[in-house]
Amino acid sequence: MIKIGTKLTVSDNSGGKLAKCIKIIEKGNQKTGIIGNMILLTLIKFVNKIKVKKRVIYIGLIIGLKYWISRLDGSYIKNFSNSILLFNKQFKFLGTRIYSIILKEVKFKTIKEKKHRTYFHKIISYSSFMV
């Protein structure tokens, strides 16, 4: 589960390496973020200064958790690190390649989002492997 202050690894080629969660963007009074939720974050470490900067607030999509995730078929999934994808304020994806797997839960949650559906379809097409 992602809480405020959690450090996350960026798993795309946008230039960010390590990020810190500021707030979970979700309807209601949710205090933890799960797979498929959007969060506000800032970068702690980065490589490319052209695409991303240090003191700018970005939006991130959670695609992996260290916590065990149970599915309806009875299987459990766990990642090695908490991972996210970087977006700007207009919900445009900053990278062109995704380095980690994308779970089915991310696909189902992002398709429900009607406002920015086209950007999320691009993410699903960028991923090379879906579990």
C-alpha positions, 0 to 999 in steps of 0.5 A: 500500500502506498501512503504519503511519503512513500518512495517509489521507483519510476519504471519508464524512460522519462528520466526520473529514477526515484519519486516521493508520494505527496497525495493520493488522488482518489474520490472519497477519503482513501488514505492508501493507494493501490494498483491503478490509482493516481498519485501526486509526486515529486522527484528525488533522483533523476537522470534527464534534466530536459524532460523532468525537473526536481521541484515540479509536481507530477502525476503518477500511475501505480503499476506495482506494489511490494504488498501481496495482491490477491486476485479473484481466481485465488492467485497472489502477485508481489513485485520487488519494488513499488513502481509508477509511471510518470505523467504531467499535469495534463495526463500526458505520458512523459516516457516512450517505453515501459520497463516493467510488467503491467498488471490486469488491474491497471488496465481495468481501472484505467479504462473506467476513467472516461476523462483521460481514456486515450492516454491510458490506451497508449500506456497499454500499447507501450507495455511489452508484457501484461500479466 
